[in-house]
Amino acid sequence: MALILIAIALILLWVVSLCKIFYSSAPKAAFFSEGEAVRKRNILLVVAHPDDESMFFSPTILYLTSQGNNVHILCMSTGNADGKGDTRKEELYQACASLKVGPEQVKILDHPDLQDGFNHIWSQSLLAEIVKKEIASRAIDLLITFDCYGVSGHQNHRDVHHGIQTFLHETPQRSIEAWELVSVSMLRKYSGPVDIWLSLLLTSCYPRQQMCCLINGHPRKSFLAMAQHQSQWIWFRKLFVSFSSYTYVNVLKKINV
């Protein structure tokens, strides 16, 4: 009887959390000053592999595009670990289109020193140089990327973070604002929409200029984006997108260097 009651309580919590997502408006993100509504920003999301943007960053992308910002995506590899790099490139363009990011705003690299793999360590100085050039060519004023753990602990995700840290340390002027996606515990990671409560509570404990919570009011769009990655859209990733808190909410923290 106790197990049945626990199961019912969990289902109700899941439903209530979804209602919170669908029917309540989240606070305005800290990317914009109080009262600011007109200025659009040139934003660069830096990821390691095709599908990172859909699996982990879709609440952020959907929020930023809904506000009319110019969102650019820089993918540091084709994800060619299984020899499907060309296929995965095309899938990334399709996924980004479903997230309202056009192909001209997506750049995918296939550098010999930046190949997909858990055991491939990427040069921080090389990553920093690439980011520097991309920022200059697109007049970027805001960067978004992984934090030092990289959500899943993947070496390439962590390298991207450290590469951007290197770039920020080497940049003499602080005209670039940088934010990182906060990695959460395993329990929170697979709690689906329920994690929005803890995410909102966590961000309320920090100054608005240092941390923000972006709730995805259209989680179905995350599913549709990830479904464009057909080569990766197998059963356990379908489960991941269903139960991952990153489908429903992103907590971003400002990188201070």
Stockholm file with secondary structure:
# STOCKHOLM 1.0

chainA/1-257         MALILIAIALILLWVVSLCKIFYSSAPKAAFFSEGEAVRKRNILLVVAHPDDESMFFSPTILYLTSQGNNVHILCMSTGNADGKGDTRKEELYQACASLKVGPEQVKILDHPDLQDGFNHIWSQSLLAEIVKKEIASRAIDLLITFDCYGVSGHQNHRDVHHGIQTFLHETPQRSIEAWELVSVSMLRKYSGPVDIWLSLLLTSCYPRQQMCCLINGHPRKSFLAMAQHQSQWIWFRKLFVSFSSYTYVNVLKKINV
#=GR chainA/1-257 SS CHHHHHHHHHHHHHHHHHHHHHHSCCCCCTTSCTTCCSCCCEEEEEESSTTHHHHTSHHHHHHHHHTTCEEEEEESCCCGGGSCHHHHHHHHHHHHHHTTCCGGGEEECCCTTSCCCTTCCCCHHHHHHHHHHHHHHHTCCEEEEECSSHHHHCHHHHHHHHHHHHHHHHCSSCCCEEEEECCCCHHHHTSGGGHHHHHHHHHHTSCTTTEEEEECSCHHHHHHHHHTCTTTCCHHHHHHHHHCGGGTEEEEEECCC
#=GC SS_cons         CHHHHHHHHHHHHHHHHHHHHHHSCCCCCTTSCTTCCSCCCEEEEEESSTTHHHHTSHHHHHHHHHTTCEEEEEESCCCGGGSCHHHHHHHHHHHHHHTTCCGGGEEECCCTTSCCCTTCCCCHHHHHHHHHHHHHHHTCCEEEEECSSHHHHCHHHHHHHHHHHHHHHHCSSCCCEEEEECCCCHHHHTSGGGHHHHHHHHHHTSCTTTEEEEECSCHHHHHHHHHTCTTTCCHHHHHHHHHCGGGTEEEEEECCC
//
